[in-house]
Amino acid sequence: MTTWELSLLATPEAVPEVRRLLHRYDHDVRLCVTELLTNVIDHAGAGTPATVRVAVLPTGHTRVDTDPAPRSPVVRSGR
């Protein structure tokens, strides 16, 4: 199994850079990584530490996942 892995801060600026780093993978893989990284930014917040992984399985399928690093809960005041 071939695996590509990158730990980074999930920021809007990181999205095109990660896409560029994945140039050897096809469009669908780059699109999935972009969407997952954007979800981390939208739901966990910009600047969240995250790990992006792309694994080519022995079956020939490609697995893409993103794990945001756990963060402590933040108390926010209501508006």
Phi and psi in radians as a Rosetta constraint file:
Dihedral C 1 N 2 CA 2 C 2 CIRCULARHARMONIC -1.677 0.35
Dihedral N 2 CA 2 C 2 N 3 CIRCULARHARMONIC 2.266 0.35
Dihedral C 2 N 3 CA 3 C 3 CIRCULARHARMONIC -2.237 0.35
Dihedral N 3 CA 3 C 3 N 4 CIRCULARHARMONIC 2.373 0.35
Dihedral C 3 N 4 CA 4 C 4 CIRCULARHARMONIC -2.000 0.35
Dihedral N 4 CA 4 C 4 N 5 CIRCULARHARMONIC 2.305 0.35
Dihedral C 4 N 5 CA 5 C 5 CIRCULARHARMONIC -2.457 0.35
Dihedral N 5 CA 5 C 5 N 6 CIRCULARHARMONIC 2.470 0.35
Dihedral C 5 N 6 CA 6 C 6 CIRCULARHARMONIC -2.519 0.35
Dihedral N 6 CA 6 C 6 N 7 CIRCULARHARMONIC 2.254 0.35
Dihedral C 6 N 7 CA 7 C 7 CIRCULARHARMONIC -1.761 0.35
Dihedral N 7 CA 7 C 7 N 8 CIRCULARHARMONIC 2.357 0.35
Dihedral C 7 N 8 CA 8 C 8 CIRCULARHARMONIC -2.752 0.35
Dihedral N 8 CA 8 C 8 N 9 CIRCULARHARMONIC 3.017 0.35
Dihedral C 8 N 9 CA 9 C 9 CIRCULARHARMONIC -1.607 0.35
Dihedral N 9 CA 9 C 9 N 10 CIRCULARHARMONIC 2.225 0.35
Dihedral C 9 N 10 CA 10 C 10 CIRCULARHARMONIC -1.326 0.35
Dihedral N 10 CA 10 C 10 N 11 CIRCULARHARMONIC 1.767 0.35
Dihedral C 10 N 11 CA 11 C 11 CIRCULARHARMONIC -2.281 0.35
Dihedral N 11 CA 11 C 11 N 12 CIRCULARHARMONIC 2.749 0.35
Dihedral C 11 N 12 CA 12 C 12 CIRCULARHARMONIC -0.994 0.35
Dihedral N 12 CA 12 C 12 N 13 CIRCULARHARMONIC -0.587 0.35
Dihedral C 12 N 13 CA 13 C 13 CIRCULARHARMONIC -1.207 0.35
Dihedral N 13 CA 13 C 13 N 14 CIRCULARHARMONIC -0.452 0.35
Dihedral C 13 N 14 CA 14 C 14 CIRCULARHARMONIC -1.304 0.35
Dihedral N 14 CA 14 C 14 N 15 CIRCULARHARMONIC -0.432 0.35
Dihedral C 14 N 15 CA 15 C 15 CIRCULARHARMONIC -1.049 0.35
Dihedral N 15 CA 15 C 15 N 16 CIRCULARHARMONIC -0.948 0.35
Dihedral C 15 N 16 CA 16 C 16 CIRCULARHARMONIC -1.162 0.35
Dihedral N 16 CA 16 C 16 N 17 CIRCULARHARMONIC -0.506 0.35
Dihedral C 16 N 17 CA 17 C 17 CIRCULARHARMONIC -1.170 0.35
Dihedral N 17 CA 17 C 17 N 18 CIRCULARHARMONIC -0.751 0.35
Dihedral C 17 N 18 CA 18 C 18 CIRCULARHARMONIC -1.139 0.35
Dihedral N 18 CA 18 C 18 N 19 CIRCULARHARMONIC -0.732 0.35
Dihedral C 18 N 19 CA 19 C 19 CIRCULARHARMONIC -1.017 0.35
Dihedral N 19 CA 19 C 19 N 20 CIRCULARHARMONIC -0.730 0.35
Dihedral C 19 N 20 CA 20 C 20 CIRCULARHARMONIC -1.121 0.35
Dihedral N 20 CA 20 C 20 N 21 CIRCULARHARMONIC -0.708 0.35
Dihedral C 20 N 21 CA 21 C 21 CIRCULARHARMONIC -1.138 0.35
Dihedral N 21 CA 21 C 21 N 22 CIRCULARHARMONIC -0.395 0.35
Dihedral C 21 N 22 CA 22 C 22 CIRCULARHARMONIC -1.652 0.35
Dihedral N 22 CA 22 C 22 N 23 CIRCULARHARMONIC 0.433 0.35
Dihedral C 22 N 23 CA 23 C 23 CIRCULARHARMONIC -0.987 0.35
Dihedral N 23 CA 23 C 23 N 24 CIRCULARHARMONIC -0.463 0.35
Dihedral C 23 N 24 CA 24 C 24 CIRCULARHARMONIC -1.382 0.35
Dihedral N 24 CA 24 C 24 N 25 CIRCULARHARMONIC -0.201 0.35
Dihedral C 24 N 25 CA 25 C 25 CIRCULARHARMONIC -1.659 0.35
Dihedral N 25 CA 25 C 25 N 26 CIRCULARHARMONIC 2.758 0.35
Dihedral C 25 N 26 CA 26 C 26 CIRCULARHARMONIC -1.292 0.35
Dihedral N 26 CA 26 C 26 N 27 CIRCULARHARMONIC 3.016 0.35
Dihedral C 26 N 27 CA 27 C 27 CIRCULARHARMONIC -0.983 0.35
Dihedral N 27 CA 27 C 27 N 28 CIRCULARHARMONIC -0.740 0.35
Dihedral C 27 N 28 CA 28 C 28 CIRCULARHARMONIC -1.083 0.35
Dihedral N 28 CA 28 C 28 N 29 CIRCULARHARMONIC -0.694 0.35
Dihedral C 28 N 29 CA 29 C 29 CIRCULARHARMONIC -1.151 0.35
Dihedral N 29 CA 29 C 29 N 30 CIRCULARHARMONIC -0.812 0.35
Dihedral C 29 N 30 CA 30 C 30 CIRCULARHARMONIC -1.081 0.35
Dihedral N 30 CA 30 C 30 N 31 CIRCULARHARMONIC -0.672 0.35
Dihedral C 30 N 31 CA 31 C 31 CIRCULARHARMONIC -1.127 0.35
Dihedral N 31 CA 31 C 31 N 32 CIRCULARHARMONIC -0.779 0.35
Dihedral C 31 N 32 CA 32 C 32 CIRCULARHARMONIC -1.063 0.35
Dihedral N 32 CA 32 C 32 N 33 CIRCULARHARMONIC -0.783 0.35
Dihedral C 32 N 33 CA 33 C 33 CIRCULARHARMONIC -1.091 0.35
Dihedral N 33 CA 33 C 33 N 34 CIRCULARHARMONIC -0.756 0.35
Dihedral C 33 N 34 CA 34 C 34 CIRCULARHARMONIC -1.031 0.35
Dihedral N 34 CA 34 C 34 N 35 CIRCULARHARMONIC -0.800 0.35
Dihedral C 34 N 35 CA 35 C 35 CIRCULARHARMONIC -1.123 0.35
Dihedral N 35 CA 35 C 35 N 36 CIRCULARHARMONIC -0.766 0.35
Dihedral C 35 N 36 CA 36 C 36 CIRCULARHARMONIC -1.135 0.35
Dihedral N 36 CA 36 C 36 N 37 CIRCULARHARMONIC -0.740 0.35
Dihedral C 36 N 37 CA 37 C 37 CIRCULARHARMONIC -1.152 0.35
Dihedral N 37 CA 37 C 37 N 38 CIRCULARHARMONIC -0.674 0.35
Dihedral C 37 N 38 CA 38 C 38 CIRCULARHARMONIC -1.124 0.35
Dihedral N 38 CA 38 C 38 N 39 CIRCULARHARMONIC -0.646 0.35
Dihedral C 38 N 39 CA 39 C 39 CIRCULARHARMONIC -1.120 0.35
Dihedral N 39 CA 39 C 39 N 40 CIRCULARHARMONIC -0.667 0.35
Dihedral C 39 N 40 CA 40 C 40 CIRCULARHARMONIC -1.061 0.35
Dihedral N 40 CA 40 C 40 N 41 CIRCULARHARMONIC -0.795 0.35
Dihedral C 40 N 41 CA 41 C 41 CIRCULARHARMONIC -1.080 0.35
Dihedral N 41 CA 41 C 41 N 42 CIRCULARHARMONIC -0.814 0.35
Dihedral C 41 N 42 CA 42 C 42 CIRCULARHARMONIC -1.185 0.35
Dihedral N 42 CA 42 C 42 N 43 CIRCULARHARMONIC -0.681 0.35
Dihedral C 42 N 43 CA 43 C 43 CIRCULARHARMONIC -1.796 0.35
Dihedral N 43 CA 43 C 43 N 44 CIRCULARHARMONIC -0.451 0.35
Dihedral C 43 N 44 CA 44 C 44 CIRCULARHARMONIC -1.890 0.35
Dihedral N 44 CA 44 C 44 N 45 CIRCULARHARMONIC -0.303 0.35
Dihedral C 44 N 45 CA 45 C 45 CIRCULARHARMONIC 1.876 0.35
Dihedral N 45 CA 45 C 45 N 46 CIRCULARHARMONIC 2.505 0.35
Dihedral C 45 N 46 CA 46 C 46 CIRCULARHARMONIC -1.075 0.35
Dihedral N 46 CA 46 C 46 N 47 CIRCULARHARMONIC 2.436 0.35
Dihedral C 46 N 47 CA 47 C 47 CIRCULARHARMONIC 1.601 0.35
Dihedral N 47 CA 47 C 47 N 48 CIRCULARHARMONIC 0.001 0.35
Dihedral C 47 N 48 CA 48 C 48 CIRCULARHARMONIC -1.197 0.35
Dihedral N 48 CA 48 C 48 N 49 CIRCULARHARMONIC 2.245 0.35
Dihedral C 48 N 49 CA 49 C 49 CIRCULARHARMONIC -1.113 0.35
Dihedral N 49 CA 49 C 49 N 50 CIRCULARHARMONIC 2.371 0.35
Dihedral C 49 N 50 CA 50 C 50 CIRCULARHARMONIC -2.531 0.35
Dihedral N 50 CA 50 C 50 N 51 CIRCULARHARMONIC 2.749 0.35
Dihedral C 50 N 51 CA 51 C 51 CIRCULARHARMONIC -2.119 0.35
Dihedral N 51 CA 51 C 51 N 52 CIRCULARHARMONIC 2.234 0.35
Dihedral C 51 N 52 CA 52 C 52 CIRCULARHARMONIC -1.856 0.35
Dihedral N 52 CA 52 C 52 N 53 CIRCULARHARMONIC 2.306 0.35
Dihedral C 52 N 53 CA 53 C 53 CIRCULARHARMONIC -2.265 0.35
Dihedral N 53 CA 53 C 53 N 54 CIRCULARHARMONIC 2.424 0.35
Dihedral C 53 N 54 CA 54 C 54 CIRCULARHARMONIC -2.225 0.35
Dihedral N 54 CA 54 C 54 N 55 CIRCULARHARMONIC 2.142 0.35
Dihedral C 54 N 55 CA 55 C 55 CIRCULARHARMONIC -2.194 0.35
Dihedral N 55 CA 55 C 55 N 56 CIRCULARHARMONIC 2.241 0.35
Dihedral C 55 N 56 CA 56 C 56 CIRCULARHARMONIC -1.648 0.35
Dihedral N 56 CA 56 C 56 N 57 CIRCULARHARMONIC 2.003 0.35
Dihedral C 56 N 57 CA 57 C 57 CIRCULARHARMONIC -1.400 0.35
Dihedral N 57 CA 57 C 57 N 58 CIRCULARHARMONIC 2.806 0.35
Dihedral C 57 N 58 CA 58 C 58 CIRCULARHARMONIC -1.015 0.35
Dihedral N 58 CA 58 C 58 N 59 CIRCULARHARMONIC -0.422 0.35
Dihedral C 58 N 59 CA 59 C 59 CIRCULARHARMONIC -1.310 0.35
Dihedral N 59 CA 59 C 59 N 60 CIRCULARHARMONIC -0.184 0.35
Dihedral C 59 N 60 CA 60 C 60 CIRCULARHARMONIC 1.677 0.35
Dihedral N 60 CA 60 C 60 N 61 CIRCULARHARMONIC -0.216 0.35
Dihedral C 60 N 61 CA 61 C 61 CIRCULARHARMONIC -1.280 0.35
Dihedral N 61 CA 61 C 61 N 62 CIRCULARHARMONIC 2.737 0.35
Dihedral C 61 N 62 CA 62 C 62 CIRCULARHARMONIC -1.996 0.35
Dihedral N 62 CA 62 C 62 N 63 CIRCULARHARMONIC 2.301 0.35
Dihedral C 62 N 63 CA 63 C 63 CIRCULARHARMONIC -1.910 0.35
Dihedral N 63 CA 63 C 63 N 64 CIRCULARHARMONIC 2.301 0.35
Dihedral C 63 N 64 CA 64 C 64 CIRCULARHARMONIC -2.160 0.35
Dihedral N 64 CA 64 C 64 N 65 CIRCULARHARMONIC 2.278 0.35
Dihedral C 64 N 65 CA 65 C 65 CIRCULARHARMONIC -2.582 0.35
Dihedral N 65 CA 65 C 65 N 66 CIRCULARHARMONIC 2.759 0.35
Dihedral C 65 N 66 CA 66 C 66 CIRCULARHARMONIC -2.367 0.35
Dihedral N 66 CA 66 C 66 N 67 CIRCULARHARMONIC 2.238 0.35
Dihedral C 66 N 67 CA 67 C 67 CIRCULARHARMONIC -2.030 0.35
Dihedral N 67 CA 67 C 67 N 68 CIRCULARHARMONIC 1.950 0.35
Dihedral C 67 N 68 CA 68 C 68 CIRCULARHARMONIC -1.264 0.35
Dihedral N 68 CA 68 C 68 N 69 CIRCULARHARMONIC 2.479 0.35
Dihedral C 68 N 69 CA 69 C 69 CIRCULARHARMONIC -1.160 0.35
Dihedral N 69 CA 69 C 69 N 70 CIRCULARHARMONIC 2.515 0.35
Dihedral C 69 N 70 CA 70 C 70 CIRCULARHARMONIC -1.101 0.35
Dihedral N 70 CA 70 C 70 N 71 CIRCULARHARMONIC 2.461 0.35
Dihedral C 70 N 71 CA 71 C 71 CIRCULARHARMONIC -2.119 0.35
Dihedral N 71 CA 71 C 71 N 72 CIRCULARHARMONIC 2.636 0.35
Dihedral C 71 N 72 CA 72 C 72 CIRCULARHARMONIC -1.256 0.35
Dihedral N 72 CA 72 C 72 N 73 CIRCULARHARMONIC 2.533 0.35
Dihedral C 72 N 73 CA 73 C 73 CIRCULARHARMONIC -1.072 0.35
Dihedral N 73 CA 73 C 73 N 74 CIRCULARHARMONIC 2.559 0.35
Dihedral C 73 N 74 CA 74 C 74 CIRCULARHARMONIC -2.036 0.35
Dihedral N 74 CA 74 C 74 N 75 CIRCULARHARMONIC 2.255 0.35
Dihedral C 74 N 75 CA 75 C 75 CIRCULARHARMONIC -1.491 0.35
Dihedral N 75 CA 75 C 75 N 76 CIRCULARHARMONIC 2.193 0.35
Dihedral C 75 N 76 CA 76 C 76 CIRCULARHARMONIC -2.053 0.35
Dihedral N 76 CA 76 C 76 N 77 CIRCULARHARMONIC 2.549 0.35
Dihedral C 76 N 77 CA 77 C 77 CIRCULARHARMONIC -1.402 0.35
Dihedral N 77 CA 77 C 77 N 78 CIRCULARHARMONIC 2.552 0.35
Dihedral C 77 N 78 CA 78 C 78 CIRCULARHARMONIC -1.283 0.35
Dihedral N 78 CA 78 C 78 N 79 CIRCULARHARMONIC 2.755 0.35
